[in-house]
């Protein structure tokens, strides 16, 4: 069974996509609270609330903190310092708080905080009582090791309950957390963690993936030896999280002598000797560092992006409580690794007092239905993943709702890259009819979203439903003027609290920071994405990275336009496009690389059909100069095509094989296409 499509391959949903009966409960409750608290007169619709939140952004985030009952100490004279977004104004100066204390105070004691899924039928539930106990006990141990506020703690870990305990324990004492996924190579881990200079490293000795055991001893040896020699690493805490039936990794003798000299097994920590006195959470300034995140590193050493305690908590609280209408009865399964910002975002879902379902293995192999089964068997209300996974589900053409009980699902979230219209329609028809299908978009840079889901607005296939509250987003043309209904560059024109406080190793003038966001347009945050804001729906269509933009005859062309056509061909499994500069010319050649499906041969007839369809659906300017068959398309671990790296390679520039790539060796394929 395949989804119904028209002659162009567009889905035509059998069931209506989500249509609201009025404002979402949380959004309307916030609106009414603001009107009552300060005498505002915000109308009973989302657009009025969004408009007010952008025009009064300082007051909005203060009201959001009041509504969400964020636990602060201290007072502030102003909610945000004066100045435009490029002045990097401070927020809530004078107030202090603790991230962990705020998150762990919400859930009821016997309710599930985390549910560990080992497979589709075996689960372990960790209550909020147990979670608080485990976090506070580990936090005491970290204090005992001498870790203090502002110092770095790193995790080279899978997405497990124990990882959550380590992060929240770190934040409980005011220390700074940074994590990397276990599929990173040693160099990728060191490129990141050597900038943090951690005092303590959390890790595991092995993981299970695609049904196989993978030992990490060699990776850990290399990482620990360099961090010890150059960065002051003192302790390595090992979680033994695998079950006996998962396999038996080698013992500690597989670690180097340097690792063994610093090794502490989590199971050996003397928790029973700890004082049972009330735990004191370290209060830190609103702007104090909480997370150090990293850019993808596909074109060089990853930038170390520092996010604040208060900014992260407040932004995530708005997204979970208001945009997602989060409730204590919710259960969320979001497939992510610890090297993606969605993991940090997911952890703050505890602020709702709800449950998080964690699963660390492959979402597709050996069981392509595994996440759907887990969602059904744990009665999830919200699921989330990268858009590429939903593409895979769409290709499966399976009526999941007939096979599994998914009646509890009320929201499906997608991110990492734009969600195709056909995937919207498939998930609605065959997974959860009438659920909010939220294509959310933001990034590591803001540790949150610019736009995404709302219960107050209808879902339109192919669009992010709305701009998020407090996010004053515009689409600028090349002259820096806002435009609607045409391609422009995504910008934010007023400050928001989850802006990075700084980059590590960037100096007091923030040169790297300013180059990353404020060079394109004066005094405006340019995010590096193309988009179209729909004047009729208020929704946003994301078109891909603007820094990978094609330039033909002075006309800028978004790569997503070409993908939208090529990916409809049954003969093509995937594709990527990049521009190749023409010497002594401002123009560039457009090279399209396609991965044929199931042994299909890319012959001249297929090339001609592709070019004809691109001409018909886009324009003659979009037609590639050449179409080449390749064996693989490079992706980041978060599901984004690595266009800039391919562009650099075919233009003869060296590119580092970043560990943030899912398939780094695929870059070698493109070297033969490099300009001489």
N, C-alpha and C positions, 0 to 999 in steps of 0.2 A: 504494500500500500504506500503510495506517495502522496504528498500534499497536493491539493489542487493548484494548478498554475495556469497563467494565461500564456499566450504565444511567445511572450518575452521572458518567461520564467519567473514572473512575479507571482507571489502567493496571493490567493484570494481567500481570506479566512472564512471558514464555515461558521464559526461562532464570532459574535461581536467582541472586539477588544474592549477592555475595561472602560466603562462610562460611569462617572460618579453621580450620585443622587443629590449632592450638595458639597459643601466644603468638608474636607477630612476633619475628623473630630479634634485631633491634636492641633492642626493648623488653625481651626476656628477658635479653639480654647486659648491659644496664644494670642490671637487677634483680640479676643474679648478681654483678656487680662491686660494687654497693653492699653486698650481704650479705657479700662477702669483705672489702671494705675496712674496714668499721666494725662488723662483727658483727651487722648487722641480720638480721631474720628475715622478709623479705617473701615472701609466698606466690607461687606460680607462675601468677598471673593478673593481668590489667591493673588490675582494680578494687583489688586489694591494693597494687599499685605506686602507683596514683594516691592512695589514702588515705594511704600513708606519705609521699608527696611533699608533700602538703598539711599534714600534721601536723608535718613536719620540713622546712619549706620552705627554711630557710637551708642546712642540710646537703644537701638535695636538689640545690640549684643548685651547691653546691661539688662534689658528686659528678658532676654533669653536666659541669662544667668539666674535671674530671679525666678522665672517660670520653671527652670530645670532644677532649682534648689541646689545650685553649686555651693559647696561648703568652703567659704573663705574665712580668713582672719585678716585683720587690718582694714584700713580705709584708703580710698583713693580720691584725689581731688577731681579727676576727670577720667572718663571711661577710655578715651583714646587721646593721645597727644595730638596737638594741632599739626597740620602738614598734609601734603598729598601722599599718595601711595608710595612714590619713589623716595620719600624722606624716611621711610621705614619707621613710622611712629610706634611708640610703645603703647601697650594696652594695660589698663587697670594697674597702673604703677602704684605701689603701696600695699596691694593685696597679696596674700600668700595662701597657698593651698597645697594639697597632696593628691596626686592623680589616683593612687591606689586606694586611699581612704575614701575618696568620692565614689569610685567604682564599686568597692566592696561593701559599701553601706546600703546598697539598694535591694539586693536579693534577700528573700526570706530564707531562714536558716535551713529548712529541710527541702527547699526547692532545688532543682538541678541547676548548677552553674555551668558545668561542662558535661558533655556526654562523649566519651571516647568510642568511636566506631572502629572495631578491628576488621569487620567485614559487614555483610548485609544483615547478619542476625546476632552477632556477639557485641554487646555494649557494656561499658562500665560508666556508672553515673557518679559524679562528684557533686555533692550538695554545696550550697553556699557556706554552711558551717564548716565543712571539711576544707573547702577552698580557702577561707579566711585563716583557718588554723595552719594550713600548709604554707601559705604566703607569709604569715607573721613569723612562723618558726624559721623559715629560710632567711627572712630579712634579719632576724636576730643573729643568725650565723654569719651573714655578710658583714654585719656591724662588728661582730667578733673578729673577723678577718681584717678589720681596719678599713673597710670600704666606707667612704664618706660622701656627703652631698656633692654633686657635680663631677664625681669620678666616673670613669667609663667601665661598663660591664658588657660583655659581648656574648652572643649565643650563636653557635654553629649547630643548628638544631632543626629537626622536623617539626611539623605543626601538631603538637601533642599537648595534653594537659600539663605535663611537667614543664614544657616551655612557657606556658602561660604563668605558672607558679614562679618561674625564674624571673620573668619580666616584671610581674607585679611586685615581687619581693625587692627587686632592684629599685623600682620607683618608690616603694614604701619608705626607703631611707634617703630619698632625694638623689640617688645616683642616676646615671644616664645609660639607657639601653640601646644597643644596636645589634642587629641580627643578620645572618646570611643563611641561605638555604643550603642544605646538605648536598645538593647536586652541583654546587659551585666547586671548581677546582681550587687547589691551595693558593695559586697566584691570585685568583679572584677574591678569595677570602682575605688574603694579606693586603691587597690593594685597598680594601675597605677598612679592616680592623687596625692596620698599622697607623691609620689616621686618627683612630679613636684612642689608641694606646690604653687598652683595657687593663685593669688590675686583676680582674677575674674573667675566666672564659668558661661558659657552660657548653657541653657538647654531649654526644652519644658515641658509643663505639661501633654501632652498626644500625642500619635501617633495612626495612623490608620494602621492596618496590617491584611491582609487576610480578608478585609472588616469589621473588628471589631475595636472598640475604646479601646485602652489600656492606662489607666492613669498611671502616673509616680510619683505621689505625695509621696508615701511611699519610693520609691527608692531615690528620691531627698532629703527627710527628713534625711535619714540615711547618705547619702553622705555628705550633707552640714554640718550636725552636727559634723561629725568627722573632716572634712576639716577645719571647723571653730575652733574647739578645739585644733587641733594639727598642722595645716599647715598655719594659718594666712589668711584664706579666708575672703574677705571683702564684695564682692558684688555677687549677683546671678541675672543674667539678663535672663528673661523668654521671649521666642518668642511664640506668639500665632499664629501659622501657619495654624491651621486647619480651614476649612470653616464651616459655620453653618450646612450644610448638612452632614458633617462628624460626627457630634455628639457634645454634650456639656459636657466637663469634669467638675468636681467639681470646685468650686471657690477657692480663696486663703485661705479660712479657713481650707482647707484640708492640708495645709502646717503647719509645726511646727512653734512655736514662733521664733525659731532660724532662720529658712528660711525667715519668714515674716520680720524679723528685717533687713535682707540684700537684700530683694527682690526689683528688679527694672524691671518693664515691658518695653520691648523694645518700645511698642507703646506709652509709657508715657515719653520717653526721649525728652527733649526740643530741638529738632533739629532746630526749627524755630528761636531760640535765638542765634544760633551759628554764628560766624563770617563767611562771605563769602569770606574772603581773600584766596589767593592761599594757598593750603595745602602744608605743608613742610613734605616730607617723611624723616624719620630718616635714615641716612646713617650709615651702620654698617660694620665692617670688613667682608671680604669674608668668614672667618671661624666662624663668629658669629652664634649662634644657631638660627634655624628657626623652626624646628619640633622636638618634642620628641616622638619617636615611641617606641613600646614595642614588645618584643618577645612574643610568643604565651602563655607562662606561663603554658604549659601543664605538666611540671615537676617541678614547683616551682614558686616563685614570679617572675613576668615578668621582664626581664632586660629592663632598660630605655635607649634607644639608641638615641643619640643626633646627628642630621643632620644639616649641615651648610646651611646658606643662599645661598652662592655662589655655593657650590657643588651641592646642590639640583637643583637650577635653571639651571645651565649649563648642568647637566646630563639630566634633563627633556627636555631642549631645544633641545639637540641632538636627543633624542628619538622621540620627537614630530615633529620637523622640518625636520630631516634627515631620520631616519629610517622609520618614518610614512609618510614622504613627506607632512606634514601638511600644509593646506592652509586656508586663511580666509573664504573661502566658505564651509569649512567642518563643519559638525555637528556630535558630538560624544555622544552616549548613552553608558555608561559603568556602568553596574549594580554593585554597591559596597556599603558597609556601611562606616561610618566614623571611624570604628575601623580597617580598612584594608588599607595598604599603597597605594592601587590603588586609593583611594579617593584623597590623597595628589598628586599623579601623575596626576590624572584627572584634578585637579584644575589648574595645570600649563599649561594645554591645552589652557588657555586664552592667553598664550604667543604667540600663533599662530595668535591671533585675530579672532579665530573661536568661534563656539557656543557649549555649553555643555547642554545636556538634562538630567535633574535630575528626578528620580522617586524613592520614598521611600518605596513603598509597596512590597508585595510578588511578585516574578517573575513567580510564578506558580499557586497560589491559590488566588481567586477562578477562575481566567482566565489563563490557561497555555500558551495562545498566547499573553499575554499583552505586553511583551517587543517587540515582532515582530510587533504588531499593532502600538505601539508608534513609533518605528523606521520608519515604513512606513508612518505614518501620519505626522511626523515631517521632513520627507525626510532626514533621517540620512545617512551620508556617511561612518561612522565608528561605529560599535557596539562592545562591549566587555563584558565579564563575566567570571566567574570561569568555569573551564572545566566541572564540574559536571552538569551545566545547559545544556551544549551542549549534554552531554550524555542523559539527559532527552528529549531533542528535537529529538535525534536520535531514542529513544525508541518510541516516538509518531508516527514516520513514516508519518508525514504530509508534503505535498508538499506546503510549505509556499509561495513560489514564485508565485504559481498559485492563491493563496487566497488573497495576498496582493501585493501592488506595492513596491517592494524593489529594483527598478532599480537604485536608487542613491547609493546603498551600494558598496563601493570599497574595504573595509577592514573589516575583522572580527577578533577580538583579543580574545585570550583565555589565562588564567593563573591560578595560584593557585595549579595546579597539571598537569601532562602531559595530553595533548589532544590525545585521542585515534585516530588511523588511520581511523576507521569507522566514527568518528565524523567529521574529516576533509572532508571525502568524502560526508557525508550527507549534511553538510553545503554548500558545493560546488554545489551539485546536486539539492538541494531542497530549498535553501535560496538565494544564490547569486553566480551563476555560473561565474567563472573567477575572482572572488574577491581574493585579497590576504588574505589567512587564516593564521594568525600569532599566533603561539603558543609562547608566550613570557615568559621568565623565569629569575628571579632575586630574589628579596626579600626585606623585611623590612630592613634587614641589610644594604643594599646599596640604599634603596629608589628608586630603578630603576631596570634595566634589564642587565643581562650578555649577553643575546642572544634573538633573536626573529625574527622580520619581516624585510623584505627589498623588495623594488620594483625592485631591480636590479637582483634578483635571482628567480629561479622557486620554487614553493611550492611542497614539497614532503610529502605525508601523513605520519603523525607520527613523523615528525622532526620539531624542531625549524630551521628556514631557515639558520641562520648565527650567528656568534659571532658579537656582536655590536662593533662599532668603538671605539677605545681607550681602549677596554677591552681585555687584554692579557690573554685569557683563555686557559688552557690546561686541559687534562685529565691525571692524574697521576696514575700509578700502585702503588702497596704497597711499592715498592722500591724508590718511588719518581721520577720515570722516565716518561716522556710524552709518551702516547700511542695513537694510532688511531685504529678505527675499533674493539675495545674491551673495555669492561667495565673498567672504572677508576673513580677516584675521581675528581670532579670539583674543579679546583684551579684557582686563578688569581695571576700572577707572577710579575706584575708591578703596581704601584700606580694609582689610579683614584680619581677624585675630590669628588665623593659622598660617599667615605668611611666615617663611623661615625667619628666625631671628638673625642668622648669619650662616655663612659657609665656614667650615674649618679651614685654617691656613689661608685666609683671604685678606688679612690686614684690616686696619681700622677704616679704610675707605671703601671696603666691600667691592673691590674691582670685579671679581668673578661674579658676584651676586648681581651687580648692576649690568654686567655684560650679558648675563643670562636672561634678564627680564626687561630691562629698561633702555636698551639701545635702539630697538626698532621704532618706538614712538616715545617722545619726551614725556616724562611724568606719568606714564601709563604702563601697567604690567602687560606685556605681550607674552602669551603662553606658548606660542610656537605651533598652534593648530589652526587649520582652516575650518570654517563652519558657515552655515547659513541659518539665520534666525527667521523663523516663519512668522510673518506679521499677523497671520490669521489665527494660528493655533498658539503662538507664543513658544512653541517647541523649537528644538535646535537639531539640525542635522550636522554631525561631525564628519569632516572630509579628509582627515589625516593630517600629518605633520606638514607645517608650512616650510620647514627648513629642508624638506625633500621635494620642494615644489619644482615642477618642470617649467622651463622657459623656452617658448617657441616664438620667435619673431617678436620678442618683447611682451608676449602675452603669457601670464602665469597660469599654469594648469595644475590642478590638484590630482594626485595619483589615484584618489578614491574614485574619480570619474571613470578612469580606465578599468579599475578593478570591478566596478559595478557592472560593466559589460562583459568582460572576459570570464568572470567567475560563473556566468550563466551557461557557458558552454559545457555540455556533458563530457566532452573529451578532455577538458582541462581540470586538473585536481586543485591547482593553486597557481599563483603568479605573483610577480613583483616587477615594478617598473622603476627606472632610474634614468637621469639625464647624463649624457656624455658631452663634455664641452668640445666645441669645434675651435681649433687653434685660430687666433686672430679674428674671432667672430664672437659677438655677444649671444649668438644663438646656441642651441645645443641639440644633439640628436636624442631622440627618445628610444631607449632600448627596453623592450618588453621580454621578460623571461618567464616562460611557462613550464609548469611541471605537468606533463601529459598523464592522463589517468589510464590505468590498466593496460599498459602496452600500446597505447595510441601513438601513432607516428605523426609528428608535426611536419606535414608536407606543405607544398605550396598552396594546395587547395584549402587546407585548414587555415593557413596564414591569411589567405584572401578573404575567407569568411569572417575571420576575426576583424580584419581591417574594415570590411564593409559594414559590419555591425557597429563598430566604434564610430564610423562616419555617420551612420544613420541615427544613432542614439546620442551622440555627443557633438562632434564637429570634425571637419577635416584636420583641424589643428591637433586633435587628440590622436591621430593615427600614428603609430610608432614607425620609426625609420627601419627597425629590424625587430624580428621576433625570433628568439632563440629557445630551444628546449634545454632544460636543466633537470638534474636529478633531485634537487632539494631547494627549498626556499628558507632562508634564515629567519628565525624568530627569537625574540627575547623569551625568557621564562614566563613572562606575564602575557604572552600571546600577541606581541606587536611585531609586524614585519620590520626588518632592520634595513630600511631603505637607505639611510645615510651611509652605512658601511658599504653597501653595494655600490652606491654612487661614488664613494671615494676609491674603491677598488677599480672600477671601470675607467676612472680618470687617472689611474696610475699612482694613487697615493697609498702609502702603507696604512694598514688597519690592524689594530690589536684584536686578537680573538678573545673577546670579553667572556668571562665566566657567567655573565648574566644571559648569555645566549643558550637557548635550548639545544641548538645543534651547531656549535661553533665551526666545525670542520666544513660545513656547507659553504662558508665564505671562499674556500679555495676554488670552488667551481667557477667563480666569476673572474678569476685572474686571467684566464685565457681571452677574456673580452676587453682587457685593459687597452686603453689608447697607447700606442707606441710613443 
